[in-house]
Amino acid sequence: QVQLVESGGGLVQPGGSLRLSCAASGISVSLSNMGWYRQAPGKERELVAALTRLSSTNYADSVKGRFTISRDNAKNTVYLQMNVLKAEDTAVYYCNGDYWGQRYWGQGTQVTVSS
């Protein structure tokens, strides 16, 4: 059974930082294409950052230079380091794993950026 469990969300002031974690079981993050998505109220879910199994990365224009996706193969975990957070980054953040065409989602973690 595949599980992706996100953690690390919370309330942060504008300009602050958070690191989200996605602990995987049932699939290997090193053999999967992993991604972080987010969904704000009233908006569609959007891709924030992606990390392929070949270690290439891709970021939404809105987060380039502020967010970094990475993985720890030994911990089978993917991270999203978020710096210089803005109010518009407020959303539920979801981890996604694509293992040879099979897609899996975590339950999401809330990130709220507010003073």
C-alpha positions in Angstrom: 0.0 0.0 0.0 1.4 3.4 -1.0 1.2 6.2 1.4 2.5 9.8 1.1 2.4 11.7 4.4 2.9 15.5 4.4 4.0 17.5 7.4 5.5 20.8 8.2 2.7 23.2 7.4 1.5 25.9 9.6 1.1 29.6 10.1 4.0 31.9 9.2 4.4 35.6 8.8 5.1 37.1 5.4 8.8 36.8 4.6 9.2 33.8 6.7 10.1 30.2 5.9 8.7 26.7 6.2 9.9 23.3 5.2 7.4 20.7 4.1 8.2 17.0 4.2 6.6 14.2 2.4 7.4 10.8 3.8 6.7 8.0 1.3 6.0 4.3 1.9 5.3 1.7 -0.7 7.2 3.5 -3.4 10.7 4.8 -3.7 11.1 8.5 -4.1 14.4 8.0 -5.9 12.6 5.9 -8.6 9.5 8.2 -8.9 8.7 11.6 -10.3 7.8 13.6 -7.3 6.0 16.9 -7.0 4.4 19.4 -4.7 1.1 20.9 -5.7 -1.1 23.5 -3.9 -4.7 24.5 -3.9 -6.0 27.8 -2.6 -9.7 28.3 -1.8 -11.7 28.8 -4.9 -8.7 27.9 -7.2 -7.6 24.9 -9.1 -4.8 22.7 -7.8 -1.5 23.8 -9.4 2.0 22.4 -9.7 4.5 24.2 -7.5 7.7 22.1 -7.9 8.7 18.9 -9.4 11.7 16.6 -9.1 12.1 13.8 -11.6 13.7 10.4 -10.9 16.6 11.7 -13.0 17.0 14.6 -10.6 15.8 17.4 -12.8 13.6 20.1 -11.2 10.9 22.4 -12.4 9.2 25.2 -10.6 6.1 27.4 -11.1 7.1 30.9 -12.1 5.5 32.3 -9.0 7.9 30.4 -6.7 11.2 30.4 -8.6 14.1 31.6 -6.5 12.1 31.1 -3.3 11.2 27.4 -3.1 13.4 24.4 -3.4 12.4 20.8 -3.9 14.8 18.0 -2.8 14.8 14.5 -1.6 16.6 12.2 0.9 16.7 8.8 -0.6 17.8 7.2 2.7 14.7 8.6 4.4 12.5 8.1 1.4 11.3 11.6 1.9 10.8 14.6 -0.4 11.0 18.2 0.9 9.9 21.6 -0.1 11.9 24.4 1.4 9.8 27.6 1.1 11.5 31.0 1.8 10.3 34.6 1.5 6.7 33.4 1.9 3.9 35.6 0.7 0.3 35.8 1.5 -0.5 34.4 -2.0 1.4 31.2 -1.0 -1.5 30.4 1.4 -2.9 27.0 0.3 -3.2 23.4 1.1 0.0 21.7 -0.2 -0.1 18.2 -1.5 2.7 15.8 -2.3 2.4 13.7 -5.4 4.3 10.7 -6.5 4.3 9.3 -10.1 5.7 5.8 -10.1 5.8 4.6 -13.7 2.4 6.1 -14.5 0.7 5.3 -11.2 0.0 8.5 -9.4 -0.4 8.9 -5.6 -1.4 11.8 -3.4 -0.9 12.7 0.2 -3.7 14.1 2.3 -2.3 17.7 2.2 -0.9 20.1 4.7 -2.2 23.7 5.3 0.2 26.6 4.8 -1.1 30.0 5.9 1.0 33.1 5.4 -0.4 36.0 7.4 0.6 38.7 9.8 
